[in-house]
């Protein structure tokens, strides 16, 4: 995996950082150029990030799926 990703003007990226204790922080990256599609992509990333960090039910669903995946490996 590469350390640097070059985003196109119509792209945004959700960045998840997991600490050694398992704490997850969320950020979004997007180019500094103005592009309508890129603005939409950045907004979607922000909304997903907010859901990841603030929606307890969604977090529980993700953890359940994660544990199910671990059991099948």
C-alpha positions in Angstrom: 0.0 0.0 0.0 1.3 3.5 -0.8 1.7 6.2 1.8 0.7 9.0 -0.6 -2.5 9.2 -2.7 -3.0 11.9 -5.2 -6.7 12.8 -5.3 -8.3 14.1 -8.4 -10.5 17.2 -8.2 -13.7 15.1 -8.2 -12.5 12.8 -5.3 -12.3 12.8 -1.6 -11.0 10.2 0.9 -12.1 9.0 4.3 -9.1 8.5 6.6 -9.5 6.1 9.5 -6.7 6.2 12.2 -6.7 3.4 14.8 -4.7 3.8 18.0 -2.9 0.9 19.7 -5.8 0.9 22.2 -8.4 0.5 19.4 -9.7 4.1 19.4 -10.7 5.2 15.9 -10.6 8.7 14.7 -12.0 9.8 11.3 -10.8 12.5 8.9 -11.5 13.4 5.3 -9.0 14.5 2.6 -9.8 16.4 -0.5 -8.0 18.5 -3.1 -7.8 22.2 -2.6 -9.4 22.8 -6.0 -13.0 23.8 -6.5 -15.0 21.1 -8.2 -18.7 20.4 -7.8 -18.2 16.6 -7.8 -15.3 16.9 -5.4 -17.4 19.0 -3.1 -20.1 16.4 -3.1 -17.5 13.6 -2.5 -16.0 15.6 0.5 -19.5 16.2 1.9 -20.3 12.5 1.7 -17.0 11.6 3.4 -17.8 14.1 6.2 -21.3 12.6 6.6 -19.9 9.0 6.8 -17.3 10.2 9.3 -19.9 11.8 11.4 -22.0 8.6 11.3 -19.0 6.5 12.2 -18.2 8.6 15.3 -21.6 9.6 16.5 -24.1 6.8 15.7 -23.9 4.2 18.4 -26.3 1.8 16.6 -24.2 2.0 13.4 -21.0 1.4 15.4 -22.5 -1.7 17.0 -23.5 -3.0 13.6 -19.9 -2.5 12.3 -18.4 -4.2 15.3 -20.8 -7.2 14.9 -19.8 -7.5 11.3 -16.1 -7.2 12.2 -16.4 -10.0 14.8 -18.3 -12.1 12.3 -15.5 -11.6 9.7 -12.8 -12.5 12.3 -14.7 -15.8 13.2 -14.8 -16.9 9.5 -11.0 -16.3 9.0 
